[in-house]
Amino acid sequence: MLAETEQASLPDRDGEIIFSSIFTYHGVDYDLADRNQSINALTGQYPVGKYIVVEGYTGPKNLIYCVFDTEAEQFIKDFAGTDLIWRGDDLTTAVYSFWSDIYDYEGRYLASVELPEDGGYIRELAFSEGGTELIVTILAASGDEVETTIDIGGRV
């Protein structure tokens, strides 16, 4: 996979954010704003098996994750939300949050967490060691963190 990810690139940042929605793979530019006009910057890319997940910034608490298939050399799926995680190189195990709700790779609702009324939000998702639970870290506006665990069983 390393050779493939070396051929994919985001704009060179040199420590500063460059507001560009252009993703390049094998010398071909893809404007992610064509996929979702809210994307105004690309903030990361992550190799997952034969895919590259490109993270598009749309606002302070919102991202669009665009899944690029390196074999077909095209985008195949988008996730709107935050905290996208997966197990190993299997993107079908992905879960992500959208405000207080948590969804799986297919966009199926898994659970909801109660957020603090002071403007708190889900800060991080993580799989438990056994993989049957999802650990949700919630950050309150006061800076306090709360962890809660959700049983996901074999659903992802």
C-alpha positions in Angstrom: 0.0 0.0 0.0 2.9 2.4 0.6 3.6 2.8 -3.1 0.0 3.7 -3.7 -0.2 6.3 -0.9 3.1 7.8 -2.1 1.3 8.5 -5.4 -1.6 10.2 -3.7 -1.2 13.7 -2.4 -2.8 16.7 -0.8 -1.6 20.3 -1.3 1.7 20.9 0.5 0.9 22.7 3.8 4.3 23.4 5.4 2.6 23.8 8.7 -0.2 26.0 7.6 -3.7 25.2 6.4 -4.2 25.7 2.7 -7.8 25.9 1.7 -7.9 23.6 -1.3 -10.3 20.8 -2.2 -8.0 19.2 -4.7 -6.8 15.6 -4.1 -4.3 14.2 -6.6 -3.8 10.5 -7.4 -1.5 9.2 -10.2 -1.2 12.8 -11.5 -4.9 13.3 -11.8 -6.6 16.1 -9.8 -10.0 15.4 -8.2 -11.9 18.4 -6.8 -13.8 17.2 -3.8 -15.9 20.3 -3.9 -17.5 18.8 -6.9 -18.6 15.9 -4.6 -19.8 18.2 -1.9 -19.8 22.0 -2.3 -19.3 22.4 1.5 -15.8 21.0 1.4 -13.4 24.0 1.5 -10.2 22.3 2.7 -8.6 18.8 2.8 -7.2 18.0 6.2 -5.9 14.4 5.9 -5.7 11.2 4.0 -5.6 7.7 5.4 -4.7 4.5 3.5 -7.1 1.6 4.3 -6.4 -1.5 2.3 -7.1 -0.7 -1.4 -8.8 2.6 -0.4 -7.7 6.1 0.6 -10.0 8.0 2.9 -9.7 11.7 2.2 -10.9 14.0 5.0 -12.6 17.1 3.8 -13.2 20.0 6.2 -16.7 21.6 6.0 -16.9 23.4 9.4 -15.6 23.3 13.0 -17.6 20.2 13.9 -18.3 18.7 10.5 -16.2 16.7 8.0 -16.8 14.8 4.9 -14.8 11.6 4.5 -14.5 10.6 0.8 -13.4 7.0 0.0 -11.2 6.7 -3.0 -10.8 3.2 -4.6 -7.1 3.0 -5.7 -7.9 0.1 -8.1 -10.8 1.7 -9.9 -9.2 5.2 -9.4 -12.5 6.8 -8.4 -14.4 7.9 -5.3 -17.0 5.4 -4.2 -18.5 6.6 -0.9 -18.8 9.6 1.4 -19.4 9.9 5.1 -20.7 13.1 6.6 -19.7 13.4 10.3 -16.6 13.1 12.5 -14.4 10.7 14.3 -14.4 8.0 11.6 -12.5 4.9 12.7 -12.1 1.3 11.5 -10.4 -1.9 12.3 -7.1 -2.7 10.5 -7.4 -2.6 6.7 -11.2 -3.3 6.7 -13.1 -0.1 6.0 -16.4 -2.0 6.2 -15.9 -2.0 10.0 -16.0 1.8 10.0 -18.0 3.8 12.5 -18.4 7.6 12.8 -20.4 10.1 14.7 -22.8 12.8 13.5 -23.6 15.2 16.3 -24.8 12.8 19.1 -25.5 9.8 16.8 -23.2 7.0 15.8 -23.4 5.2 12.4 -21.7 2.2 10.7 -20.1 2.0 7.2 -23.4 1.5 5.5 -24.9 4.6 7.3 -27.0 2.5 9.6 -27.8 4.1 13.0 -26.0 2.2 15.9 -26.6 4.4 18.9 -27.0 7.9 20.3 -25.2 9.4 23.3 -26.4 12.2 25.5 -24.3 15.3 25.0 -23.9 18.1 27.7 -26.2 21.0 27.2 -23.2 23.4 27.4 -22.2 22.7 23.8 -20.3 19.5 24.4 -19.5 17.1 21.5 -18.2 13.7 20.8 -14.4 14.1 20.8 -13.3 10.6 20.0 -14.5 7.1 19.2 -12.4 3.9 19.8 -13.1 0.2 19.7 -12.7 -1.8 22.9 -10.1 -4.5 23.0 -12.6 -7.2 22.4 -14.2 -5.2 19.6 -17.8 -5.6 21.0 -18.0 -2.2 22.5 -17.4 1.3 21.3 -15.7 3.8 23.7 -17.1 7.3 23.2 -15.2 10.3 24.7 -17.4 13.3 25.1 -15.9 16.8 25.7 -17.9 19.4 27.6 -17.5 23.1 26.9 -16.0 23.3 30.4 -13.1 21.0 29.2 -14.3 18.0 31.2 -14.2 14.7 29.5 -16.6 11.8 30.0 -16.3 8.3 28.6 -19.2 6.1 27.9 -19.3 2.6 26.4 -21.8 1.4 23.8 -22.3 -2.3 23.2 -22.1 -2.8 19.4 -21.8 -6.6 19.5 -21.1 -8.0 16.1 -22.8 -5.1 14.2 -19.5 -3.8 12.9 
